[in-house]
Amino acid sequence: MELDPATLVPTLTRLRRAQGQLGAMIRMFEEGRTCTDVVTQLAAVSRALDRAGFTLISASLEQCLLSPDGAVDGKEREKLFLSMA
């Protein structure tokens, strides 16, 4: 399945943000920053990745639901959502 490129823009933006935050976290480790700083950055990276995943799943499900040949059954839909838990 291919998603509409316009749909992917928010996901790519979030992934790029997470990439930058991850780089910042690595630098923090190397610089010996405090645990509080590192954990705060880790939480930001985690949220950015979660949001990217949910955005992608939402777009995928919408496309699948609108396309009769690419429909996702209940079990598969549940599996997608639980994979983000």
ChimeraX attribute file (.defattr): number of C-alpha atoms within 10 A of each C-alpha:
attribute: neighborCount
match mode: 1-to-1
recipient: residues
	/A:1	7
	/A:2	6
	/A:3	12
	/A:4	11
	/A:5	9
	/A:6	8
	/A:7	14
	/A:8	16
	/A:9	12
	/A:10	15
	/A:11	20
	/A:12	15
	/A:13	13
	/A:14	21
	/A:15	19
	/A:16	15
	/A:17	17
	/A:18	23
	/A:19	15
	/A:20	13
	/A:21	19
	/A:22	17
	/A:23	13
	/A:24	16
	/A:25	21
	/A:26	15
	/A:27	13
	/A:28	16
	/A:29	13
	/A:30	9
	/A:31	9
	/A:32	10
	/A:33	12
	/A:34	10
	/A:35	11
	/A:36	9
	/A:37	12
	/A:38	18
	/A:39	12
	/A:40	12
	/A:41	20
	/A:42	18
	/A:43	12
	/A:44	17
	/A:45	23
	/A:46	15
	/A:47	14
	/A:48	21
	/A:49	20
	/A:50	17
	/A:51	18
	/A:52	22
	/A:53	19
	/A:54	16
	/A:55	19
	/A:56	18
	/A:57	16
	/A:58	15
	/A:59	17
	/A:60	20
	/A:61	17
	/A:62	13
	/A:63	18
	/A:64	17
	/A:65	14
	/A:66	11
	/A:67	11
	/A:68	9
	/A:69	8
	/A:70	13
	/A:71	15
	/A:72	18
	/A:73	10
	/A:74	9
	/A:75	8
	/A:76	11
	/A:77	14
	/A:78	11
	/A:79	10
	/A:80	17
	/A:81	13
	/A:82	9
	/A:83	9
	/A:84	12
	/A:85	6
